[in-house]
Amino acid sequence: MSGTPTQSSTAMLLMRQLQELNKHPVEGFSAGLVDDDNLLEWEVLIIGPPDTLYEGGFLKARLTFPPEFPLLPPKMRFITPMWHPNIYSDGILCISILHPPGEDQYGYEDAAERWLPVHSVESILISVISLLSSDKPNTDSPANVDAAKEVTNDFAAYKKKVRRLVRQSAEEAYD
């Protein structure tokens, strides 16, 4: 027998996490299945954290879990348009906790910062909220080079663009 989780153990783990989040909601986000027949695809709504550029926003995203979860991390993609150095222009989130386990071939991250099977949907989303709450986004090895340049060279313009996207997300949430 290999160390790879079976589909049924992955499904049971994800179902447990979903039930736990429904029983004990965590402030700042909600999560649920995109389709009741597919435990590997979740929709997420992050409420823009108070006292941040994202305050008042309703940020929609998808978490897609691999069949090998929890040995491998899910991928997270924002559906809501985002402007952030750690979010690619297509919405894919680039954050250490979602990078495959092991050593970083480029030496930017310690193995302890990367994916570990103990992480849960809750710990992932708390990490994302923490990322969005940072006063000054990390511009080292950015996923979105243009956003990183703007953070460094014209923070006022960066803030203005983020606030505009946040306002749009709030308007769309009420449409």
Secondary structure, 3 states (H helix, E strand, C coil): CCCCCCHHHHHHHHHHHHHHHHHCCCCCEEEEEEECCEEEEEEEEEECCCCCCCCCCEEEEEEECCCCCCCCCCEEEECCCCCECCECCCCEECCHHHCCCCCCCCCCCCHHHCCCCCCCHHHHHHHHHHHHHCCCCCCCCCCCHHHHHHHHHCHHHHHHHHHHHHHHHHHHHHC
